[in-house]
């Protein structure tokens, strides 16, 4: 039930969908036109009933499975989950993965050239919400001729999109698979996001978001944001068993160089991320997390009322060592679903990997996912 | 049993002790001479047996109780705990509070003028350890004519100093009061410290630690470090009940200004701190936390063996919502003490205030402290 089961989707070529119908965003700004880059794995069946949408999290993108080139060292970010014979089985499902609006991997975002000015949008790119993403994903479904998804699937921020689908387009989604997610951020979640944002916003190389024109990138801020993020993705115990107090050298240096291996790991992760990810996209993604709160407009943030429109069946999965979005947060969703007598399977999975567990191989987790997708297939796709 | 019980020590005048005997630090550097600023409350009794040392935590200092001027708005940082009729009762105890070596409140530290150059020590100030602090505190005790402390008391990093006293100078301490502390940092603790340090070290205004000469201060980095620190001092639940998802305005701005009250609170705390605290001292304090690990030199980090030298009695107190130094960490200390058949009282206190609870009024906490100090007094001080 782990990564050794199932094969690869092989080499894939990203595609681009162009949308020329204006999109009104939650913030009030209208985007006149935009592009979304996406990949597909497997074949859409004759009655177009086997399509599965993969929604990405904060730093994700459209390249979820397979390789871009035969000599690629790393496969797509969820290659362990998606492929022939894997839990999301591309021999049965037509899987679509996209880069969200505002992203930095090919979809229209802050680093895209604005055709009206010839310069990147930068600070002029509007903030987008989970609802906006789902609206834009619905238009992608239209272009692909998909009237209804067999399932919309995501972890973390991706799970929020799956949840939003059931409220924005209840007729267009049969199953929502919401992993390691939450119905809204807590004050602590927002606090961590704000520190990460302040690191970027106060980096002298940020230039109010228009750093592209200055030939610089706010790498210091982005690096700090990623280091901090990483701490919240891992569990205290997981970090303890992997790194503990192991030193990099034989003894302490008594200076500010790396002393402990955990420091080396975090700085490496921060440097790597700051080398390829767009800071404006990072800011925008964290804001989408903060704003997500579908229950807000209902009396006292009533999630049950917010989900009363939903018609889907649900798999809600959480990991016991995840302190970013703990199982309690998933149970809030489960309660709101059962309040509405909606079909829901809840899986609380033991793992030492914290929030990151949703990306990792784990026999129990993979068995839950495999069984749930077997069930979707058995319903007739 | 809370702040309304007991009075104030009134106006106090900080004093300065000069040490001209060289101090060899753990890092191998010798400090030829140094000053420590301190305050005292209450009267040393005839047989000099009623002295209590207060050790401060990361951002603390010598001004633990009373006022410096009659019109001061804020009293010392532990004024709720120390005073006539308070748990650490200055009618019975002679209380000494100092600013540690490396501090920025009057004791010799990185911002002190080096008499040899006429400029602040800056990057040339060595890193100090908890052991070094305890050594320097022992010399302060010598100057004050205190052969043995009735108690050494501290929360967090201060608790580590109290613990170290029992190992470095077992004959000179009768009671160690170790609150919200830990026998060593975890990988996660170190990770948070490293992000804070990287924020300061990579601030362009840091200038390798010699920012004084440039007429600037790395406020951006220090502000981020403090914002991050604050998240770890509060509990998720405490933050949730105080701030939740409350907005500052009536609706979302959809920009990077403050949206949520938690953001406003954190940025305010960060700005305030960056306005008065020295960045080099902050770095040095976090390193002292990282290095503290008295069990390290014993087989497989055996804390029981490290504490086999201790002769004191102990009060170990922890707070259930403290996720920085959770009760588990205090229980490790309790176990090592009971392994050595040392007298230990362990109190695990319910509080929503997280790590910061050690500074807050709480009836159960204050009752535990009061009873413990009553017992010390009853032993005859």
Interface residues (C-beta under 8 A of the other chain):
Chain A: X26 X27 X28 X126 X127 X184 X185 X186 X187 X188 X190 X191 X192 X194 X195 X197 X198 X199 X201 X202 X203 X204 X220 X223 X224 X227 X228 X230 X231 X234 X236 X239 X240 X242 X243 X244 X245 X252 X254 X255 X256 X259 X260 X262 X263 X266 X267 X270 X283 X287 X290 X291 X293 X296 X301 X323
Chain B: X26 X27 X28 X126 X127 X184 X185 X186 X187 X188 X190 X191 X192 X194 X195 X197 X198 X199 X201 X202 X203 X204 X220 X223 X224 X227 X228 X230 X231 X234 X236 X239 X240 X242 X243 X244 X245 X252 X254 X255 X256 X259 X260 X262 X263 X266 X267 X270 X283 X287 X290 X291 X293 X296 X301 X323
